[in-house]
Amino acid sequence: TNPAQADLQAQWLRSLERLPRDQSRHIHRLEREGETLVEMTFPVHQSGLLRGHIAAIFRLEPMVQQMLFGGMERRLLLVLLIVTGTTIALYPVIIRLNRSLWQSARKILQGNLETVSVLSAAIAMRDIETGEHNARVTLYALALAKAVELEEALMQGLILGALLHDVGKIGIPDQILHKSERLSAEEQETMRQHVAHGVRIISGSAWLHQAREVIEFHHEKYDGSGYLKGLRGNEIPEVARIFAIADVFDALVSSRPYKPPLSVSEARQMILNDADTHFDPDFVAVFANMAERCHKAVQGKDSEALIAEIHRQASPYFLEYAPKPEV
């Protein structure tokens, strides 16, 4: 307090109750008889609790006032001009850098997807002598995933898993993999180990780790009778439940050394018959309405065209700011 400002003190104390009493600091500039006053209130905390408030009022000497407020408009204008000029000068540089980064990211993604696609085709050709199966099931799975509104965060894993779902068959002996007769119980157990082989193969890659749920669980069945772990219902990851339908559907409508292809309607009915046993019934209901359209979209396309379509649909899920493809 200042004895020379007793009248001001008395006046201000009367207005003390009107000051804000909250968690924020408040500063007010007041004008009184040609003088500038600064009024402040701020909270006081102890041990994380609000204990009270401190309020104070200061009288600014004319010289201090001139230093604080004199020429303020001119300085603000100068700052504004500097900021604007700097922004204009840097904007083209930022745009070029951003475009370069975007192009580099796309090239890296393109290279990664091409590598996975080539590996996928090689795996499929070793098993069924055609590199198109993995590409078709990837497109089927993508279409079903979008139809059931799968979370975008899971789409990368679904795409990579679909392309590499049988990568573990690299570790299966040819005499079992290419056997045209029914496998013995021992041979069936060996064949089932391609799931575990696949998990081990991709375990050393952080990028491919996203594919694990499809690779590891796409042979599980909704009623728990699948392998390797006998999971049932929603214990099976969503991406694996989606992919299982795509995988079986393509196998049914495709020609194999041991069987002719089924028609789309026959395959569709078999999928419906296995709802709630092999497949998630909710996903089956959705796929049944789109099976014909999905098949027409891939029918007659060679590996190159299928891979190009996968890249077109998959890229947006790997590049955060790319526009999402239409469903």
Summary of the structure (lengths in Angstrom):
residues: 327
radius of gyration: 34.3
end to end distance: 72.9
largest distance: 109.9
contacts: 902
relative contact order: 0.09
helix: 62%
strand: 11%
